[in-house]
């Protein structure tokens, strides 16, 4: 992990780059650098880093009207809204996450506008062993009421280079056509001029008006740009507090952007290649996983060529977006926002699971229970809560992270197996399928994802998709073999329980 305040190598182009953090409203668009009141530091020959208190927006290369509507594979469109003219992300349980330089205020989501709770803001802290500033440029705050929006999961893994991510931000609109520039040096000054004919320096200007829109990009290798020669793929950005970030580049073949990293299709640019611009600060970056999406980052800053046309309003290919890596800050965030914590006590307990089970039985329309983000509260949400959020198995009656003989002892000791008392059973007493009863159907449910006596669950299959688009699949025993083993142990437990119970 490199710090911006260190002198070191940079990108493989003989140009200089300026970084700006985004405190104006945001959008997806290519971003350049503009010298205003920034402190700048030369990193190595030909490059310079500049910081400002401006927010940027998202510009999308192959944009359509659909980019201002939810994507078909929706990572969290309803959770991203307008905040202080920029962008904020609704996590769940009334918690909002944004860039600190954006600030705290009313959040306008597609479902409505919600007020910030007074004195609820909490600045996200840096890890204490990194030698960074205490506080980052990330802030949490709460709303006074809960939007009817599905909650977000925060990734526990930093997305590796080559991962395609989806960015959503509220920013300035993109011009219809590409703009080309020439770049020359005269008397020590760099001169950029608009060209009527194609050049290597191309990008998009922006036009008046803002909109929330989505785009895509690939996670770059930080060594390509900064060559700090360390093992990780992060870079420290000193905005309103230092932030550990990962980087994307606004790419197009045969332009000033590099072609060292390609997607699974062999192309340097994604289908909806995007770059942050004015008004994107605080915007969301999502990473795909086999079972949906995780929130991977928050848009923080941008990098561009030295003296290029105003970076807030012009996006050039080769510009960078710096994204706060939430896998680094997940432990701090979860001290306040715990995904799946329905009673807001900071823990994942059977009380939360029973609350979800009641919502499923009653066909609730409250999306706070919609953990698979399908728009419907159903049994699939229980599966996500048990297997992905709590990271355990159906059958783990005491929720200690394992399905073992001890769980069977507990549920049979409760004495509710096929007791003919309607609806008296809970997860803790054997009702694993959520129908209010403890009977043979609960064992059928447990065997649909067999984990008996396997120890803690292997959660690698729920991790974000890796650079090759592959996923890690855990090896599990054949269900039939596990079932016979379970039935044998059940028989022994029933004998033991009969011996324990009085006549």
Phi, psi and omega in degrees: 000121180267149171257140180300337185276005179260142175282133182191182179288165181220206188297164185269030175238147179275063177226173175248148182240143175243138177250138179228137174262159200253108178240001171266174177303151188250162178203164175268117181193159177292140185237136175253195182237142180226132182279115173233236178262070180246150169269130186239148180223123177289125182268317175194179187309123172090355183230150177215146177252132180232143182235141178217168180261042180252148175258155182235170184238172185263124174249136183245130184300300183262058187285149173225175177298336181292342180286349174256015173232164182300136177291158181302315173263090192278117179277339183159040183305315184290349180268353184252129183215180181274132182218119179054034182081351178249224188226145173223158183238123178275121182273313186141167180053032179073008181269138177239143176236136179205180173284139181298327181287349172284315178100180183253140179180193179291139181251121179260106177258168175304333182276350181147180180252134188233140184275147176283142176282130183301140175058030181258357187288141179225117178287132179284133184265153173281157171304143187281348185257015185255353182071030182255172174301152182299317187251145179267183172263042175232143180218142173255146168206165184250153174267159180283339177222160185265118175295151176276073185226140179295144181284161180253145171263141179260132184296147175258359184232129176292128183296129183284164178305140180093350178289130176275127181241160176248128179254140175227126180207164180255109184210183184292145183288154182267143173295158184292319189247157174296147170246141177247145179231153167253151182230127181218159179248126180227118178056037180084355179257146178262128183244125175251131179225142177292137181247140177282340181246157182301141175224178177290336181264103183228159178175199184233135166279165175249161181234161184304145179109144180238156174201147171286127180216164180240156176205180183230163176193171177252143173290126181271162170280125182295333179298331179302325186255326191239343172044049178278354173059051173236176190277338185269179181239041181236163182218137183270124181251122180269082177263238175277064192104143183288142182228134174277122188233162161248169195232142167239156177239140176281109191246147168204132182301145176066030173234192183287352175286157181275161181240028184283337181237131181233156177280184181297338179271004179082004181261149178282334182249146175278173184298325180234057184308133188220162180210140181288146175219199186300128178089014177263349179307136182086358180291165187261145173233122185249145178243136181282152172221169184302335185248021180139226185221152170241151170282117185257334185196169176236130181294128186240309190210170179224159178231142181212180181287146180301129175067014178294163179307146189331111186298337180290337187234359180225129182246118181253145174297135187104349175288159186242150169243130180256127191236120178302124185278104186286344174296330178288324187258007183299317182299322179290313183299320183285358167289345184237311177251115179247112179299123181098355180275095188275340178258006172060038176257005178083006183231159173253105186232176178297336177297318178296317181294320178293325176298316177295318180299317176299319180295322178293314180299322184271005179053050182298146175258013177276117187284357173297340178265358186272075187283341174266002175058038179269349185091356180228138177269114184208190183298332178299329178291326175295320179299315179297316181299313184291309191274324185258318183279305177281340176059053177220198184241153165297130186112343180281079189295330180262005176051044176265007178095001180221148172255107189224178178304325180301323179296322179292320177301316182297312186288324179285330175296328178296337171074027182252007181292117179047050183271001177064017172259115189292127170067024184265356186262151177234177176307317185291340180248017171113354180277084184272338179267358171081021180261004179087359181238155172246107180209192185298334180295336178289325176289326174300317179296319180297328182279351177291336173223074191299130179217014185297124179058030176263359183081195180302149184291138171278112185263011183297331181291345179260001182286162177303151179296136185277184188301329182272001182081007181268166174232157179271126182250126180283141177275127179236155179291160177299136181304322183298315180298317180295323181296314179299318178299316181295317181296322178297315180293325178301317180299316179296320181295318179298321177297315181298318182294322178298324179290327183283324188282141177288161178291000000 
